[in-house]
Amino acid sequence: MKYYLLGKSGLRVSELALGAMSFGTEWGWGTGIDEARKMLDLYLDNGGNFVDTADVYTNGSSEKMLGELLGEKRRRIVLSTKYTMNTHPGDPNGGGNHRKNMVRSVESSLQRLETDYIDLLYLHVWDGTTPVEEILRAMDDLVRAGKVLYVGISDTPAWQISRMQAIADLRGWSPLVALQVEYNLVERTTERDLIPMAHEMGLGVVPWSPLGGGLLSGKYPKEDFLKKSASTGFQGSRKTGIETLGRFTERNMQIVDVVKAVASEVQKSPAQVALAWLLSKSTVTSVLLGASKLAQLENNLGSLNTHLSPDQIERLDDISRIEMGFPHAVLANPMIRQTISGGIEVHRK
């Protein structure tokens, strides 16, 4: 396991993070506490130190399990959680990015996690209504109170995040140090703005759903993308979740075919290949692993020993490539570059 600084902070995190969204069975799938204990021990034994959860995961059971399981191990763990989602249906202030929900969520998370502080607090999802100054000042107050050490953000437009980072810098408030985004072989649109923004603004990139909700594990037959499900959301099973998100497409199944072919060449599982591709990206700080079974986590950890050749990485890059869109495609056009440079190449050191 390698360790990297998280964004422009001094915090060291392992290259693989353990996602605890599956800790608990309240959503109709997941794992009980005995299996969760084995998964946590396996992860720590392999050198991991970065564990992620959220107040809403399995209706709070994920945080409760971690609180019970960590014990003295808490000191060596970089523990992150998130706030935003409404955990009090019917209450207009029971969810959102505002100060009231943030403080209430942090206080509840501290109790469930049985800890005095949260290492990293993420804004979970952009709500589109709360002023950014309110969010940043409330985060800074929690940091100054010692209840939170670092702050991050997830699932938010790049322009809002860069604006927030600039405001935090100008006002001397706690900066955002981490960005959680979906990033995998079937979802690469984050390469357009979010990932370059994070690199420029000092946020470490922590991809969630690195296997595309399980699609890149190769366990779903190609015929499944022709089927439609009446189920919605994440209730019931992971499969109904990725069906709801529209992941069973012709393009995505072609990507899975190439992942399987490379897996056969290196004698590894498709999941290990998909994770190894993500680990090869210099823009990624820590890849968030989610698993509901010990065997799945064990297999995913095998990505640390999965080595892809430049040719294999290029094949995976090519099959999953996205259109960069405007203005990126125009700015990369050779004629435009020639017009800008006048034929003189200028390089960054």
N, C-alpha and C positions, 0 to 999 in steps of 0.2 A: 504494500500500500504506500503510495506517495502522498505527501502532504503539501498543501499550497496555502498561501495567504489569501484570505477572503476579501477580494476587492482591494481597496486602498486602506486596509486595516492591518493590524498586526496579528489577527486571529488565524490560527492554523487549523485547517480542516482537511480531512482525508479525501482522496479523489473519488471515493464511493461513499455516498450518504445512505443511511437507512431510513426509508419512509415507513411511518407507522400508521398509515391510513387504514391498513387492513387489520389493525389490532382491535379486535372486537367483532361481534357477529350481528350487531343490531341492524345492519343494512341487508341482511340476507346472505352475505358471504363474508369471508374473513377468517380470523383465527382466534382461538381461545387463549387464555393466559399461559397455559403450559407450553403450547407451541410457540407463543410469543417469547417466552423466556429462552427457549432453545435458539430462536432466531437471533435474539439480541446477543446472547453469549457467542454464537457462531460469528456474528459480525464483529464483535469486539476482539475475539480471538484472532481474526484476520487483520487486525490493525485499524479498524474503523473507529472514528471518534465523533461522527456528525450524525445526529438523530433528529428526524423531522416529524412534526405532527401538526395538528390544528385543533382549535376549540370545538369545531363542528364534526370532526372525524368520528364516525360511529357513535354519534350523539354524545360525545364526551368520554366514551369508554377508552378510546385510544390514549388520551392523557392520563386517565385513571390507571390504566395498566402500566404505563411508563413510570408513573409515580410509585407504584408498588414494586416494580421490577428493578429500577435503577439503584435505589439504596445508596450505598457508599460509592457505587460506580458513577454517580452523578458528577463527581468532581472532575473526572477525566472526559466527560462528554460535553460536546458543544450541542446544546439542546435548543432547537428552534420550534416555535409554534406560530400560529397565524390568527388573525382576527378579521372579521368583516361580516361573515354569514349570520343570518338571523337565527338565533337559538331560542327566541321567545316569540313564536308565531302570534300575530295579533298585536304585538307591541311595535309601533312605528319606529321606536328607537332601539329595538331588539337586534338590529343589524345595521350595517353601513360602516363607513370609514370615520365617522365623527368621534369627537373626544369622549362622549358619554359611553358609546359602545366599546371604544378602545380600552378605557379604564376598567369598565365592568368585565370585559373579556379577560384582560390581564389578571385581575384579581381572582377570577374564577379559575383561570389556567394555573396560577400559582398554587391554589388549593388542591386542584386535581393532580398536578405534577409533584406535589409535596416538596416544593423547593422554594427558596427565598428569592430567586432571580431567574430570569429567562435570558439565555445567552443571545438569542437572536429572535426578534419579533418582526414578522412580516405583515404588511397589509396584504390581505389575501386576494381580493378582487376589487377593481376600481368601481366605485358606486356612481360616479358621474355627477354627484351633487355636493359633496363636502369640499369646502375651500382647502386648497393645498396648504395654506399657512396654518390652518387649524390642525391638520394632520401632523405636520412637521413639528409644530410647537408642542403638541400633546406627546409625541414620541420623545422629544427632547426632555420634557418634564419627567417622563418615566425613566429615562436614562439617568438624569440628574438625581432621581430618587433612589437609584440603585436597583430598581425592580427589573430593568431591562439593560443589557450591556451594549447591544448593537441593534440596528434596525435595518430592515430590507423591504422589498416590495415584490409583488407577484401579479401577473395577469393585468397589466396596465399599459396604456399606449406609451410609446417611446417618448413622444413630445411632452407628455405630462411628467414622466420620470426625470427627463433632463431639466425641465423647468424646476421641479422640486429640488433637484440636486444643486442647481445654481442658487436658489433661494436659501437653502440650508448653509451653503458655503458663505454667502454674503452676510448672513445674520449670525453666523457662529453657532448654528444648531447642529445636532448630531447628524452626520451624513448617512445616506443610504449606502450600505456596503455589499448588499447581495440582491440579485434578481433571480426569481424563479420564473421560468417560462417553459412551455412545452417545446421540446426540441428532440427530434428523432428523424429517422430516415424517411418517414412518411409525412412529417411536419417540419419543413425547413423554412417556412416563411419568416420565422424570427430572424433569419440571416439578413433580411432587408434592412431593418432599422434597429430592432431591439438589441441584438447582440453587438453590433458596432457601437451603438449608444452606450451600452454597459462598459465596453472596453474603454471608450473615451472618457466616461464620467466616473470611472473607478468603482464599478459594481462587479463583484464576482458572479459568474453565470452558473446557476444550479438548475439543470434541466430536469423537469418532471416528466413522467410517462415516457421514459427512454425507449420503451418497447412498443409504443403506440397503443397502449392499453392492452398489450398482450398479442397484438397482431403480428409483430415482428418475431415472436417466439416460434412462429410457423405451426402453431397447434390448431389453427382453424383452416379447414379445407377451402380450396378456391371456390367451390360451389356456394359457400356461405354468402358471398357478396351478392349473389343473385336473390337471396331471400330477404324478406322484410319482416321486421318484428313490430308488434303492437306495443311492446314494452317501452317505457321511457325512463330516463334518468339512470341512476346507479343502483336502484333497488333491484334485487333479484340475483344478478350475476354480472361479472365483468363483461361477458359476451353481449348481454343486452345493452350495456353501457356503450360499447364501441359501435354496435348497430345503430343506436340512437344518434351517435355522433357522425354517422355516415362514413365509417372507415372502410367498409367493404366495397372498394371501387376497383375498376380494372387496373388503374395506375398502381394503386397500393399493392395489389396482389402480384403485379409484375416485379415490384421492388422485393416482395417477400421471396419470389422465385430466385432472384439473384442472391439474396441473403442465404438461402438454402444451398445454392450452388457453391458459394464461398465457404460455407460451413462444412460442406462435404470435402472441399479441398484441404482445409486446415484441420479436419477431424475434430471440430468443435460443434457445439449446438448453435442453431440460428440466433438464439438470444445472446449468447456470448459474442457472436460476430457483430450483432447490432450494437451491443454495448461497447465493444472494442473500437468500432468506428467512431462512436461518440467520444470515447476517451482519447482518441487520436487528435481531436480538435483542440488547438492551443487556446481557443476562446472559452473553453469550458473549464470551470474550476472544480466542480464536484458533481457527479452524476447521482441522481436520487433513485435508489432502488426500492421498488415496491414488490412485496411478495406476500402471499397468504399461506404458504407452506414452507417448511424448512428446506425441502428438496429444491424448491424454486430459488430460494435465496442462495443455497449452496451452488446451484448451477450458475446463477448470475455472478457470484463472486469469482467464478472461473474465468470471467472476462479479463481479470488481472493477468492471466497467463495465456491469453489469446493474442497472437501476434499476426497482424495482417501486413502483407507486402504492399509497397506503393501501388502496384498494379491492381491489387484487390480493392484497396481504398478508392482508387480512381474509378473502378467499375461501379462501386457502390455510390460514389459521388455522381456519376453520369446518369444512372438509372433513376436517381431520386432528385435530380437537379430541378430547380424551380426558375420561373421567369422572374427577374429582379424588378421589372416594372420601372415606371418613371419616378424619380429622375435617374435612378441607378444605371439603367440600360443606356440612356443617352450619354451619361458621364463616362461610361466605359467604352463608348464607341471610338474606334481608332481615329476617325476623322476629327472628332471633337477633341480628343487628346492631342492630336497633331496641331490643331488650331490653338489650343491653350499653350502648348509648350514651344511651338515654333521649331520643333525638331530636336530640342534639347531635353534630355532625360534628367530629371531631378529625383534623387533617392533620399529616403529617410535613413539615418544611421541606426 
